Each structure stands twice: as structure tokens, then as C-alpha cells.
Amino acid sequence: MKQLTLGMVAHVDAGKTTLSESLLYTTGTIKHQGRVDHKDTFLDYNTQERERGITIFSKVSSLNYKNNHFTFIDTPGHADFSGEMERALSVLDYAIVIINGLDGVQAHTKTIWNLLDHYHVPAFIFVNKMDLTHYTKEELLDSLSQLSPHIMDMSASEE
């Protein structure tokens, strides 16, 4: 069984905890999929986190999928807690950078991207909230090019 450690990283309100919670629920790891706005997520169990609706402390969870064991670290997105996010980077095999499709690339997204480069962490980008955005796919891809000229749209690839 292959074992990988993945970090969910992004600016605040991009959907890191919601995506992590969804993966845990979909794979049967948890029986109830909580919501940040309902203050009942599995991952944000700290009272301050539930009251504020943000992740303050990195949380570790794991799941098994197709003979792979994934350890996920859901990190804070608020710049005030970026030290907590940065502490997790040194143990990651890969990062999943979540971009809020309503906002595109934010200043803190660029900071996170530079930190991933500094720690030599390969990254995948997941654009979230595409059902809510007013941006076209092309506009969002153009926004992502601020991070790297090597961004590739995997949804369009046959390879």
C-alpha cells in the first residue's frame, strides 16, 4: 500500500476544510459530512474555530482509497495563522492548493505558492466553487498563470 501525505493549503474561505470533509465522507472514513457554516465539521472541532468559521490549527486525518493510504493535513488559510500552515509544509509529499473560483489568485495564494517552492513541495491546484463564479474557465486559468507558467488544465487533457 502506497502512503502519501498531502496538505490542503489556500487563502481563507477557499474551501479546504469542506473539500477535506467531503473526501473523508465520500470514502466512508466519517459517517457525517459537517459544514463550516453549521459549525459541525469533523476537522474544525476547536471552539474558537467553530465560532469564527475558520481553521486556526492544522488538523490531520487519513483515508484509504484504491490501495493507497492518504494522510491529509488541513491547514489554516487566514494570514494570521500562516505560521501554523508553514509548519506543516516540511512533512508533505504533495500539496493541494485550493483556489476559490469566486476570487481567483489572491496575495496570500502567491505567498503560499512561494513557500511551497521554498520547501520543494510539488503542488496540484484545485479550483473550487466553479458553480458560483462569474469568471470563465479561461479567465481563471489566466489568473493561475501568475503562479507559474507550467499550470496545466487536467480536466481538458486526454493524457
C-alpha positions in Angstrom: 0.0 0.0 0.0 1.4 3.4 -1.0 1.4 6.1 1.6 1.3 9.8 0.8 1.0 12.9 3.0 -1.0 15.7 1.3 -1.6 19.2 2.6 -4.6 21.3 1.8 -3.4 24.9 1.5 -5.1 28.0 0.3 -6.2 31.5 1.3 -9.0 31.8 3.8 -12.5 30.7 2.6 -11.3 28.8 -0.4 -12.9 25.5 0.9 -10.0 23.5 2.3 -12.0 22.1 5.2 -15.1 21.5 3.1 -13.1 19.6 0.5 -11.2 17.6 3.2 -14.5 16.8 4.9 -16.0 15.7 1.6 -13.2 13.4 0.8 -13.4 11.8 4.3 -17.2 11.4 3.9 -17.1 10.0 0.3 -14.6 7.4 1.2 -16.6 6.3 4.3 -14.0 7.5 6.7 -16.6 9.6 8.5 -20.3 9.0 8.7 -21.5 12.6 8.8 -20.3 15.4 6.5 -20.2 18.5 8.5 -20.4 22.1 7.3 -18.3 25.0 8.4 -21.3 27.3 8.4 -23.2 24.8 10.5 -20.3 24.6 13.0 -20.3 20.8 12.9 -17.3 19.8 10.9 -15.2 16.8 11.9 -12.0 18.7 11.3 -12.7 22.1 12.9 -13.6 20.8 16.4 -12.0 23.6 18.4 -14.5 26.0 19.9 -12.8 29.1 18.5 -12.7 27.6 15.1 -16.4 26.8 15.2 -17.3 30.2 16.5 -15.2 32.1 13.9 -15.8 29.7 11.0 -12.1 29.4 10.1 -9.4 26.8 10.7 -6.9 28.0 13.2 -4.9 24.8 13.9 -3.7 22.3 11.3 -5.6 19.0 11.5 -4.5 15.6 10.5 -6.9 13.0 9.0 -6.4 9.9 6.9 -8.2 7.7 4.4 -7.7 4.7 2.3 -8.5 4.7 -1.4 -7.6 2.2 -4.1 -4.8 0.5 -2.1 -3.4 3.9 -1.1 -3.2 5.4 2.3 -3.5 9.2 2.3 -2.7 11.4 5.3 -4.3 14.8 4.9 -3.3 18.0 6.7 -6.0 20.6 6.6 -4.1 23.9 7.2 -5.3 27.4 8.2 -5.9 29.8 5.3 -6.0 33.1 7.3 -2.8 35.0 7.0 -2.8 35.5 10.8 -2.3 31.7 11.2 0.1 31.2 8.3 2.9 30.0 10.7 0.7 27.0 11.5 0.3 26.3 7.8 4.0 26.7 7.2 5.0 24.2 9.9 3.1 21.5 8.0 4.9 22.0 4.7 8.1 20.2 5.7 6.3 16.8 6.0 4.3 16.9 2.8 4.7 14.7 -0.2 2.3 16.9 -2.2 0.2 20.0 -1.6 -3.3 20.6 -3.0 -3.6 24.4 -3.5 -7.3 25.3 -3.4 -8.3 28.4 -5.3 -11.7 29.9 -4.7 -13.2 30.3 -8.1 -15.0 33.4 -6.9 -11.7 35.2 -6.0 -9.0 33.7 -8.2 -5.4 34.0 -7.1 -5.1 36.2 -4.0 -2.0 37.8 -2.5 -1.8 35.1 0.2 -2.1 32.4 -2.6 1.2 33.8 -4.0 2.8 33.7 -0.6 1.7 30.0 -0.2 3.0 29.2 -3.7 6.4 30.7 -2.9 6.6 28.7 0.4 5.8 25.5 -1.5 8.6 26.3 -3.9 11.0 27.1 -0.9 10.1 23.7 0.7 10.3 21.9 -2.6 6.7 20.6 -2.3 5.1 19.6 -5.6 1.6 21.0 -5.9 -1.7 20.3 -7.6 -4.2 23.2 -8.0 -7.9 22.6 -7.4 -10.3 25.4 -8.4 -13.3 25.3 -6.1 -16.7 26.9 -6.3 -16.7 26.9 -10.1 -20.5 26.6 -9.9 -20.7 30.0 -8.2 -18.1 32.0 -10.1 -18.7 34.7 -12.7 -15.2 34.1 -14.2 -14.8 31.9 -17.3 -12.5 28.9 -17.2 -10.1 30.8 -19.4 -10.0 33.8 -17.1 -9.3 31.6 -14.1 -6.5 29.8 -16.0 -5.0 33.1 -16.9 -5.2 34.1 -13.2 -3.4 30.9 -12.3 -0.5 31.8 -14.7 0.6 34.3 -12.1 1.8 31.4 -10.0 3.6 29.5 -12.7 3.9 29.3 -16.5 3.6 25.5 -16.0 0.0 25.4 -15.0 -1.9 22.7 -17.0 -5.7 22.1 -17.2 -6.0 18.5 -16.3 -9.7 18.4 -17.0 -9.0 19.1 -20.7 -6.2 16.6 -21.0 -6.7 13.2 -22.6 -3.3 12.1 -21.4 
